[in-house]
Amino acid sequence: MLFPTTIVGSYPQPDWLIDRVKLAGRFPPRVRAKELWRVEEPYLKQAMEDATILAIKAQEDAGLDIITDGEIRRESYSNRIATALEGIDIDNPGVGLDRSGHPNPVPRIVGKIKRVHPIELEDLLFLKANTRKKIKITVPGPFTMLQQAQNDFYATEEEAAMDYAAALNEEIKDLFAHGADVVQVDEPYMQARPEKAKQYGIQALNRALLDVGGTTAVHICFGYAAVIHVRPEGYSFLPELSACSCSQISIETAQSNLDCSVLQQLPNKKIMLGCIDLSDMNIESPVLIASRVKKALKFVAADNIILAPDCGMKYLPKEVANGKLKAMVQAAQILRSEITST
């Protein structure tokens, strides 16, 4: 199929499950933030499952081709895995600067990082059991997890990143072994800290994907529209991803009005093209969304483009998110018709 559609990862969590006002009023948590949940612990798992089913159905109703679990069980995209690894002290967190320069409590590395048990496998199996469509699950990347941690153990950042990568490699292999169609590695801090990313980011990402079978993607972005309001028109770290072993690169173009000519430098990758502006609460027309995709079509073959929103959909009102997704699916239909007719 030309122009398959998906979301980056997250979908709006219902306010009966999580305090959306608190969620939006702070930077994404790096350590656990259990105070965000509105359901008491004995009933929280059931509530998360109910909300996940609603997120799956909303994606199906919108007509998406590749479905995620909406990251409904997560307080942030990264802290679910980052706080579940051996070698991390989450009871006595450290401090790190987020991408906007503000201090944030972060996991503190106090020993060798290891994965001691599956972390997202149950989420994947639940997603697989509740849709017949292709499924994608997301994991935070090794470079980003390290940038969101305080290193009190390793002699070098490179060494720490490679152990994060080895742990993540085990998790990704498990996810593919149990039915994932796509595993996406989220690496937003490669854009936020490009100099360090150039030193060891690709090496760590490729270690995380060593001997992995299945379709893999890497997501790189400018930060959530709900949190980071001003963004550049170009990536500081993107052509370098041509050297990674992921088959798909997930980027944002809508809010930043990205100059898509840079995509010429990723000739062997499929592009998951962010074409919905999440800073705008208006629902774009399918024609407008299609026009954003056409900017990329000047530089990327049609069969190498996947349609997605820019990232951070969890912060949108549900009605706005659903409207935007339906418009994106209609845009994909417009594009298919135009390509077929020519």
Wavefront OBJ file of the C-alpha trace (Angstrom):
o trace
v 0.000 0.000 0.000
v 1.185 3.499 -0.836
v 1.207 6.048 1.977
v 0.375 3.821 4.969
v -0.740 5.767 8.046
v 0.180 5.498 11.713
v 0.867 7.611 14.798
v 4.312 8.250 16.236
v 3.424 6.407 19.442
v 1.225 8.251 21.905
v -2.516 8.915 21.883
v -4.436 11.112 24.397
v -4.927 9.386 27.723
v -8.421 9.924 29.217
v -8.665 12.321 32.126
v -10.392 9.681 34.255
v -7.122 7.719 34.041
v -4.454 10.400 34.349
v -4.442 14.003 35.538
v -4.024 15.700 32.192
v -3.659 19.161 33.737
v -0.692 18.018 35.844
v 0.717 16.113 32.864
v 0.656 19.194 30.647
v 1.923 21.504 33.383
v 5.295 19.845 33.816
v 8.154 18.520 31.741
v 7.900 14.829 30.784
v 8.907 12.737 33.821
v 12.189 10.836 33.658
v 11.664 9.036 36.973
v 8.350 7.527 38.036
v 5.464 9.959 38.539
v 2.765 7.776 40.064
v 0.986 10.835 41.409
v -0.279 11.513 37.866
v -2.596 8.470 37.889
v -6.170 9.023 39.072
v -7.032 5.351 39.612
v -5.957 3.553 42.776
v -3.299 0.859 42.421
v -5.573 -2.212 42.823
v -7.626 -1.070 39.819
v -4.976 0.761 37.808
v -3.991 -2.111 35.506
v -7.613 -2.773 34.555
v -8.187 0.937 33.947
v -5.068 1.127 31.749
v -6.273 -1.844 29.714
v -9.719 -0.303 29.247
v -8.152 2.971 28.111
v -5.786 1.119 25.777
v -8.720 -0.610 24.089
v -10.316 2.800 23.544
v -7.084 4.107 22.016
v -6.832 1.106 19.697
v -10.443 1.507 18.594
v -9.967 5.234 17.967
v -7.025 4.517 15.678
v -8.971 1.838 13.843
v -12.014 4.110 13.505
v -9.782 6.804 12.031
v -8.594 4.262 9.458
v -4.932 3.994 10.455
v -3.005 1.129 8.912
v -0.454 0.545 11.689
v -1.703 0.647 15.288
v 0.106 1.352 18.568
v -1.103 0.901 22.135
v -1.145 4.700 22.423
v 1.479 4.489 25.188
v -1.519 4.654 27.518
v 0.284 2.891 30.387
v 3.186 5.343 30.376
v 3.799 8.541 32.278
v 6.258 9.481 29.523
v 7.670 7.823 26.438
v 10.925 6.939 28.187
v 10.532 6.374 31.917
v 8.750 3.015 31.638
v 11.913 1.252 30.423
v 14.487 3.652 31.871
v 13.350 2.961 35.441
v 13.035 -0.827 35.027
v 16.697 -1.647 34.401
v 19.215 -3.053 36.847
v 21.933 -0.599 37.842
v 19.493 2.290 38.220
v 18.641 3.934 41.562
v 15.187 5.455 41.188
v 14.668 5.999 44.932
v 17.504 8.509 45.066
v 17.300 10.234 41.684
v 19.891 12.487 40.165
v 19.395 15.737 38.297
v 19.660 16.360 34.569
v 18.853 19.197 32.217
v 15.989 18.594 29.824
v 16.214 19.762 26.217
v 14.907 23.217 27.185
v 17.672 23.626 29.794
v 15.539 23.112 32.908
v 16.676 20.750 35.710
v 14.638 17.584 36.084
v 14.857 14.555 38.423
v 16.407 11.690 36.445
v 17.369 8.046 37.020
v 20.796 7.711 38.646
v 23.187 5.089 37.287
v 24.847 3.330 40.231
v 25.832 -0.037 38.691
v 26.133 -1.968 35.463
v 22.986 -1.498 33.381
v 21.205 -4.766 32.615
v 17.738 -5.886 31.581
v 16.506 -8.410 34.125
v 13.019 -9.105 32.738
v 10.749 -8.185 29.809
v 9.320 -4.686 30.230
v 6.897 -3.961 27.378
v 6.095 -7.528 26.357
v 2.771 -7.580 28.197
v 1.815 -4.312 26.472
v 2.648 -5.802 23.077
v 0.660 -8.987 23.682
v -2.362 -6.951 24.800
v -2.138 -4.810 21.663
v -1.788 -7.874 19.445
v -4.843 -9.483 21.066
v -7.028 -6.442 20.458
v -6.433 -5.583 16.805
v -6.039 -7.439 13.536
v -4.055 -4.654 11.957
v -0.290 -4.337 11.854
v 1.134 -3.256 15.195
v 3.984 -1.015 16.278
v 5.483 -0.572 19.717
v 7.919 2.112 20.808
v 10.957 2.039 23.081
v 13.301 4.843 24.205
v 16.714 4.740 22.583
v 20.006 4.142 24.399
v 21.413 7.597 23.623
v 18.291 9.350 24.885
v 18.056 7.235 28.049
v 21.652 8.132 28.886
v 21.056 11.834 28.296
v 18.121 11.577 30.692
v 20.188 9.969 33.455
v 22.896 10.949 35.946
v 25.941 8.735 35.465
v 27.561 7.910 38.799
v 29.121 4.605 37.715
v 30.620 4.462 34.223
v 33.989 5.955 33.328
v 32.685 7.261 29.987
v 29.333 8.101 28.472
v 30.099 5.820 25.521
v 30.443 2.817 27.832
v 27.152 3.594 29.534
v 25.371 4.085 26.207
v 26.547 0.704 24.956
v 25.214 -1.068 28.049
v 21.889 0.712 27.627
v 21.976 -0.515 24.030
v 22.699 -4.113 25.018
v 19.781 -4.101 27.449
v 17.492 -2.592 24.831
v 18.627 -5.158 22.277
v 17.244 -7.946 24.480
v 13.930 -6.118 24.838
v 13.567 -5.497 21.088
v 14.320 -9.112 20.219
v 11.612 -10.217 22.649
v 9.097 -7.832 21.095
v 9.725 -9.150 17.592
v 9.696 -12.749 18.792
v 6.174 -12.208 20.136
v 4.629 -10.574 17.110
v 5.607 -6.918 16.739
v 5.434 -5.761 13.117
v 7.428 -2.581 13.787
v 9.587 -1.576 16.739
v 10.356 2.133 16.904
v 13.322 3.481 18.869
v 12.740 7.024 20.129
v 15.897 9.133 20.028
v 14.825 12.790 20.375
v 18.023 13.706 22.219
v 20.069 13.056 19.091
v 18.511 16.285 17.822
v 18.801 18.038 21.177
v 22.491 17.119 21.705
v 23.907 16.577 18.224
v 27.599 16.833 19.109
v 27.408 13.942 21.552
v 25.147 12.073 19.121
v 27.839 12.384 16.462
v 30.377 10.876 18.860
v 28.531 7.691 19.776
v 24.788 7.927 19.067
v 24.708 5.863 15.867
v 27.070 3.278 17.355
v 24.750 2.827 20.351
v 21.630 2.659 18.180
v 23.157 0.023 15.917
v 24.207 -1.994 18.982
v 20.600 -1.897 20.194
v 19.531 -3.352 16.829
v 22.310 -5.926 16.481
v 20.974 -9.184 14.960
v 17.398 -7.909 15.229
v 14.965 -9.288 12.664
v 11.937 -7.210 11.732
v 11.059 -3.688 10.652
v 12.724 -1.074 12.820
v 12.289 2.694 12.949
v 14.070 5.512 14.730
v 12.184 8.648 15.759
v 13.920 12.006 16.059
v 12.096 15.242 16.815
v 12.212 18.840 18.043
v 10.293 18.204 21.287
v 6.602 18.200 22.135
v 4.629 21.105 20.706
v 2.894 21.404 24.099
v 6.257 21.995 25.801
v 8.696 23.364 23.199
v 6.998 26.192 21.324
v 9.840 27.524 19.182
v 11.694 25.126 16.919
v 14.206 25.379 14.092
v 13.328 24.805 10.445
v 16.034 22.184 10.076
v 17.463 19.227 11.960
v 20.902 19.474 13.533
v 21.202 15.686 13.365
v 19.459 13.848 10.524
v 21.698 12.919 7.559
v 23.835 10.981 10.045
v 20.953 8.512 10.431
v 21.733 7.133 6.979
v 24.379 5.073 8.802
v 21.932 3.482 11.236
v 20.475 0.036 10.650
v 16.829 1.153 11.033
v 14.787 0.840 7.860
v 12.494 3.766 8.762
v 13.258 7.297 9.959
v 10.445 9.147 11.767
v 10.680 12.944 11.525
v 8.560 16.072 12.009
v 7.829 18.513 9.173
v 4.478 20.183 9.903
v 5.086 22.588 12.782
v 8.665 23.363 11.741
v 7.832 23.713 8.032
v 10.896 21.554 7.426
v 12.961 21.992 4.280
v 12.459 18.469 2.956
v 15.453 18.598 0.613
v 17.478 17.136 3.496
v 15.649 13.854 2.909
v 17.758 13.331 -0.211
v 20.521 12.389 2.185
v 18.558 9.370 3.448
v 18.200 7.516 0.135
v 17.906 4.013 1.559
v 15.332 4.750 4.261
v 11.574 4.893 4.418
v 10.435 8.206 5.882
v 7.697 8.353 8.520
v 6.667 11.900 7.725
v 5.165 14.063 10.454
v 2.492 15.964 8.512
v 0.052 17.074 11.249
v 0.824 20.198 13.287
v 0.160 19.452 16.970
v 0.652 23.078 18.015
v -2.554 23.958 16.130
v -5.843 22.931 17.721
v -7.622 23.372 14.392
v -8.174 20.199 12.382
v -6.297 20.576 9.116
v -7.997 19.799 5.841
v -6.923 16.628 4.013
v -5.784 18.853 1.137
v -3.449 20.823 3.419
v -1.985 17.637 4.880
v -1.495 16.208 1.384
v 0.320 19.407 0.375
v 2.804 18.910 3.226
v 3.501 15.394 2.026
v 4.010 16.624 -1.539
v 6.928 18.752 -0.306
v 8.670 15.511 0.621
v 7.638 13.749 -2.591
v 10.049 15.995 -4.469
v 12.877 14.185 -2.716
v 11.493 10.803 -1.573
v 9.787 8.116 -3.662
v 6.079 7.672 -2.938
v 6.531 4.071 -1.844
v 9.033 5.210 0.801
v 6.682 7.560 2.677
v 4.553 6.727 5.729
v 2.140 9.359 7.028
v 2.126 10.250 10.730
v 1.536 13.275 12.965
v 4.345 15.289 14.450
v 5.042 13.800 17.877
v 3.303 14.410 21.202
v -0.289 13.585 20.310
v -0.955 12.613 23.939
v -1.280 16.312 24.850
v -4.132 16.998 22.416
v -7.811 16.891 23.346
v -9.157 13.542 22.190
v -11.650 15.089 19.765
v -8.929 17.150 18.102
v -6.606 14.147 17.844
v -9.326 11.994 16.279
v -10.244 14.698 13.779
v -6.651 15.196 12.747
v -6.081 11.451 12.308
v -9.169 11.073 10.123
v -8.022 14.017 8.002
v -4.584 12.419 7.638
v -6.138 9.166 6.430
v -8.186 11.134 3.888
v -4.990 12.892 2.780
v -3.388 9.502 2.177
v -6.371 8.539 0.017
v -5.980 11.751 -1.998
v -2.300 11.065 -2.540
v -2.916 7.458 -3.595
v -5.533 8.570 -6.108
v -3.239 11.214 -7.569
v -0.278 8.836 -7.839
v -2.439 6.126 -9.413
v -3.936 8.533 -11.970
v -0.491 9.682 -13.106
l 1 2 3 4 5 6 7 8 9 10 11 12 13 14 15 16 17 18 19 20 21 22 23 24 25 26 27 28 29 30 31 32 33 34 35 36 37 38 39 40 41 42 43 44 45 46 47 48 49 50 51 52 53 54 55 56 57 58 59 60 61 62 63 64 65 66 67 68 69 70 71 72 73 74 75 76 77 78 79 80 81 82 83 84 85 86 87 88 89 90 91 92 93 94 95 96 97 98 99 100 101 102 103 104 105 106 107 108 109 110 111 112 113 114 115 116 117 118 119 120 121 122 123 124 125 126 127 128 129 130 131 132 133 134 135 136 137 138 139 140 141 142 143 144 145 146 147 148 149 150 151 152 153 154 155 156 157 158 159 160 161 162 163 164 165 166 167 168 169 170 171 172 173 174 175 176 177 178 179 180 181 182 183 184 185 186 187 188 189 190 191 192 193 194 195 196 197 198 199 200 201 202 203 204 205 206 207 208 209 210 211 212 213 214 215 216 217 218 219 220 221 222 223 224 225 226 227 228 229 230 231 232 233 234 235 236 237 238 239 240 241 242 243 244 245 246 247 248 249 250 251 252 253 254 255 256 257 258 259 260 261 262 263 264 265 266 267 268 269 270 271 272 273 274 275 276 277 278 279 280 281 282 283 284 285 286 287 288 289 290 291 292 293 294 295 296 297 298 299 300 301 302 303 304 305 306 307 308 309 310 311 312 313 314 315 316 317 318 319 320 321 322 323 324 325 326 327 328 329 330 331 332 333 334 335 336 337 338 339 340 341 342
